[in-house]
């Protein structure tokens, strides 16, 4: 800060007036041991002179120790405007050690401060109740598919910062991996965060960036994690696009990255579920995919939430491998017949859910699972079947292994008066119970700013 605004406490009133005349601000700030201890305005000096103080005396005679100032931390535009609106015309900004940094007035408020723009997004995981498998393209191209699902408050998160150069940094907290590239053209597939690389290649941003990603659930959990992560990443990039992607387009881009770009087998429900959020009844046809949001009354939603248990088996799974087998099996007549039954159950479950017939809903969940597990030998196994039957024996009316199968989370429906008993029984066998609430929003993204 220029010294024309600062005087030492042993300088004279005359010297202070010279600085006031020089700075045209009508004020000087008084220091003692280089720290601001007060101020003196031309009005303060005038009053001192009227009271017989001489020009050669120290500025200490005029100092106002109860002066208004802001620190670096609280010198926000809001606070500055409040002081200016209180007719304080010159506002000193001081450092933590009380040294003068700047003086703000109505004429020099900086509305062009350089700030770091950070884009953030999070997208919820889904739980599927019925119809899974009929959302595979090779199935619904010949026979329409339907799926009933919802999203819960477990999320994948993405934090995106633009860089001023073309360099790219990707940091995955879940896999403890950090990747660095000089530009997007250097990105190649090598089984390290290939899903992330695929969607970045498709988005093709014209700027360098740093991307940080993490998830609330473990990989291979059966909660649609790959689609959820892709949705969050796309949501973060979408904040920087002039031509914003719609919800359908975000889901389709996530599908493109996983299914087409990388050739990983799977259905469509995960991408739509995480982007749209809430309870949805999805219809898949060869010429159209339709997402029908369900308006579930609060009392029904609360009761269902209270009757569901999310139980982690401790076993990860590879959904792509299971879907590869299931994709082939869907061509068989007996599996097609099972799929038709699964769709009928999904429709019946939707009706019972809307009407609040939740015990019926739970029993249908059981029927849905017993049909789904026949789609492929890889969907369940002896250990998983034993967990399921143990839950049924201890009060559950129904349940299912979430996702493609092979591991991950079981979802159980249990009447609320039996819920605590079932939780305790599962914990006795060291299974982890995850608490959750339903999420109604789906993908959400926002911008934050940090001063540079």
N, C-alpha and C positions, 0 to 999 in steps of 0.2 A: 504494500500500500504506500502511495506517495506520502512523504513526510509533511506535506502542506496541510494535512488533516490532523497531524499529531504534534503535540508539544510536551516537553518534559515538565514535571511538576515544579521544577525550580526555575523555569523560564518566566519572563516578565509578562505582565498583562499587555504591554506594548507589543512584544514579539508575537503574542497570541493574536492580537488584532491584525497584525500584518499578514499572518497566515489566513485568518478569516477573510480578509480582503482578497487574498490570493486565490483561495479555493472557491469563493463565491457561494459557499454552502451555508454561511452564517453560523458555523460551529467548528470547534476543534475538540479533539479527544486528548485527555491528559494521561500521561504515563508515569508510572513509578516502577523503576527496575524493569522497564520495557513492557509492563503490563498496563492495560487500560484500567484506570481506577475511577474515571469520571469524565464529564464533558463540561464545556463552557460555551454558551452561545453568546452572540453579540448582545442579547438582552440581559444575560447574566452579568456581563461586563459593565453594561450601562448602569445597571442597578448598583453595582459595587462602587462605580465612580461617583454616583449621586451620594453614596454613603461615605464619601471622603477618602476612598481608597485611591492610591496614586498609580499611574501607568507603570512606574518602575517596580512596583511590588509584584510578588510571585502570583502566578495564575491560581495558586492554591486558594487565594482569597475569593475566587469566583467559582470554584469547582462545584459541580452538582454530582454527588456520589450516587444518587438514586436515579440514574439515567436508564432509558429503555434501550435494550439491545437484543439481538438474536444470535444464536450460535450456529455453527455450520450444520448441526443436526436438525435444528428446528427452523431453519431459514427457508421454509417452504413458501411458495407463492401465496398460499392461503394466509399464512401468518403475516407475511409482508403486506398483503392487501388490507388485512384487518388493522394493522398499525397505521397505514396510510389513511385509511378511512377514519381513524381516531385523531386525525390531523397531526400526526407525527411525520414531519416532512423528510427527515433524514434518519435512516435506520442503520446503525453500525452492525456489521456482521463480524463476530469475534470467534477466534479459535478457542479450543478447550483451555489453553493457557492464557486466555484473555488478551491475545494480540489482535490488532485490527486487520481484518482481511479485506473488507470492502465496505462501501457505504451505498445503500440503496435508496433511491428516491422514485417518484412517479415517472421520472424521465428515463430511468435505466433498468427497469425490470426486464430480465432476460426471458423472453418467450421462445427462444431458440436454443435452449440448453441442449447439449449433446447428451442423449440418453440411450442406453442399451435397451432395445426392444426384445422381449423374451416371449415366445409363444409357448403356451402350455395346453395340454389336453389330457383327458382321461376317459377311458371307455370301460363299461362294465362287462363282467363275465355273464354267461347265460346258464340257466338250468333248463333242460329240455324235459318236458313231461311225456310227450307221446309223438309218434310219427317220424322219429329220426330214421334215416335210411331212405325214406321216400323223397328226400330233398336232393338225392343224387341225380345228376342230369340224365344219365342213361336210363334211369327208372322213369322219371316224370315226362320224358320225351314221348313215351308210349302210353303212360297211365298217370294221370295227375297225382301230385304228392301234396300232403298237408302235414304241418308240424304245429304243435302247441308248446310255447316256451315262455320264459320270463327272464329278466335280468336281476341281478342282486348286487349288493354294495361291496363287491370286490372288483378292483380295477387294474388295468394296465395304464401306465403313466408315460407321457412323453414330454420332454422339455427341449425346446429348440431355440438356439441362438444363432443369428446371422453373423458371419464373419465378413471382413472387408476384403479378404482374398478368396481364392478358389478352394482352399484346403477344407477337408472334411474330417471330422472326428466323430466316431460313434462309440458310445460307452454304454454297455449293458451291465447293470448291477446284478441281475439274476445269474448271468453266466460268468461274471468277473472278467469280461473281455473289453478291451479298448482297441479300436481299429482306426488307423490314420491313413488318409489318402491325399495326394497333392491336388486331385480334382476328381470329378465324377467319372471321367473316362478311365481312371485307374481302378475302378471297382470291378472285381471279378468274383465269381462264385467259387468258394472253397470249403463249404460246410461250416464256416464261421459267420453266424448271423446272416445267412443267405436270405431269409425272409425280409429282413430289414433292408438289405442291399437291393432286393428285387423291387420293393415299392419305391425306393429312392430312384432307381433307374427309370421306373415308369413315370414318376412325378417330374423327373429331370429338372430340378431347380437350377436357376441361372446364378446362384450365389453359393459361396462356401458356407459351412455351418458346423455347429457342434450340437449333437443330438444325444440326449441322455434318456435312457429307458429303464423302467423297472416295473415289476408286477406284484400285486398283493397275494397271488397264488403261485404255487410251484409249477414249473413246466410239466407237461404231460398229465395235467390234473383232470382232463375231461370236461373242462368248463369253457372250451372254445378259445383258449388262450392265444393261439397264433392269430386268429382273426381279430381278437380284442386288441392285441398289440398293434397290428397293422392299422386298425381303425384309429387308435390314439395317435400314431405317427402321421397318418393322413390328416387328421384333425388339426395337428400342430402346424403342418405345412399349409393347410387350407387358409389359416389366418393371414398368410403372406400372399395369397393369390388374389388378383383382381377379379378374376372370373371364378367365383366360389363354386365348389362342387356341392351338389345336393346330397341328401341322405342316401338316396338310391345310388347315386354315382360313387359316393364314398364306399358303400358296401360292394359295389361292382368292381371298383379298383382293387379293393382288398382281395376279392375273389380272383381277379386277374393275376395279381402278384403271386398268390399261393398256388392256385390250380393251373394256370396257363403258363406263366413265366417259369415257375419251378417244377411244374408237372406233378404236384403233390395231390393225391386223391382225396376226395371229401365232398361234402354237400355244400348247400348254400345257406342254411339257416344261421350259422354262427355269425356271418358277416352282417346280415340284416338285423339279427337280434341285438348285437352290441351297439350298432349305430342308432337304431330306432328306440331301443329301451322299452321297459314296461312289459306287460302281458301282451303277446301277439299270437294270432292264429294266422299262419302263413300258408298261402296256396301257391304251388309251383306247377306251371304248365309249360308246354313246349313253346308257347309264344308270349308268355307273360308270367311274371312273379308279382304276387300281390301280398302286401303286409297289412293285415287287418288288426288294428289296435283294439284291445278289449277293455271296456270300462268296468272294472271290478269294483263294486261298492267297498268302502273302507272297512266295514265290519267283516266282510268276507275275506278281504285281503289280510287283515290283521289275524283272523282266526287261522287262515291257511299258513301264514308265516309262523304262527305259534305251534302248528302241528307238524312242521317239517324239520328234519334233522339232516345236516350235511356231515357225512362221515368220511374222513380220508383213509383210504386203505393202506397208504404208504407205498403203493406200487405205481410207478410211472408207466405210461403207455405210449406207443407210437401209433397215432390215429391214422397216418398215411398208409401204413402196412395193413391195418385192419380194413380200411376202406378199399384198398386194392382187391382184397379177397371178397369183400361184400359186393363190390361193383360187379365182379364176375358172377357171384351167386344170385344177384338180382335178375339174371337172365333165366334162371331155372323156374319152372312152373310152380313148384311147391313153395319157393321163397316168394314168388309174386303173390301167391294166395295168402301167405302170412302178412305180406305188406298191405294187402287189401284189408285184412282184419285190423292191422295196426292203425290204418287211417280211420276206420270206423270207430275204434276206441278213442282216437284223438278228438273226433267230432263229439262223441258222447262225453268225454272229459270236459270239453269246452262248455257244453250245456250245463253239466253239473257244477262247474266252477261259477258260471254266471248266476246260477240259481242258489248257490251256497250249499249244495248237497255235498259237503266235503268228505264225509266218510265214504260215500259212493265214489268220489274222486280218488280217494286213497286206494280203494279196492280195484278200480280201473287201472291205477298206476301199476299194481301188481300184475294184472293181465297184460298190460303193455310190455312190461319187462320180460315176462315169460315168453312172449311172442318174439320180442326183439333179440333175445339171446340165441334164438334158433336161426337167425340170419346168417351166422357164421360161427364156426367152432372157436374162433379167436376172441369173440366178444366176452365170454366168461370162461372160468376154469373152476376146478374143484375148490380152491381156496376162496375164490370170490363167491361161489355158490354157498359155501359154508357160512360166510359172513352174512349173506342175504337171509338164509334160512334161520340163522341165529337171531337176527333182528325181528323176523316174523314171529318166531317163538316167544320173543320178549315184548310183544305188544304192537309191532308195526302192522298196519293193514296192507301196506304195499311199499314199493320202492323201485329204484332202478339205478344201474350204474350209469353215470353221466358220460356223455360224449360217445365216441366210437366203441368204447369198451376196453377190456384188457387191464384196467387199473384205474387209478384216479379216485374220484369221489363217488360214494353212494349217496343217493337222496332217499330218505325214508319218510313216509307219512305215518304218524302215530297219533291217536286221540290224545288230546292235551293232558288228560289225567294219567296217562301212562308214559308220558314223554320223559319225565325225570328218571323213571325206572330204566327205560331203554338206554338213555344216555349213560347212566351208571354201569349198566351191563356192558356196553361197548367200551367204556373206559377201562373196565376190569381187564379187557383183552388188549389194552394199550392202543386202541384206535383213537385218532384225534377227532374231536368234534369242533366244527367251525360254526360260530354264530353268524347270522346274517340278517339283513332286512332286504325287502324288495327295492329295486331301483326303478324309478319311473321315467328317468330322463334320457338314458342312453349316452351317446357320445356328447361330451361338452368340451369346449375349448375357449381360451381367453388369452388376452395380451396383458403382460405386466411390463413395467419400466423400471430401470435402475439407472441412477446417475453414473456417468462415466468419470 
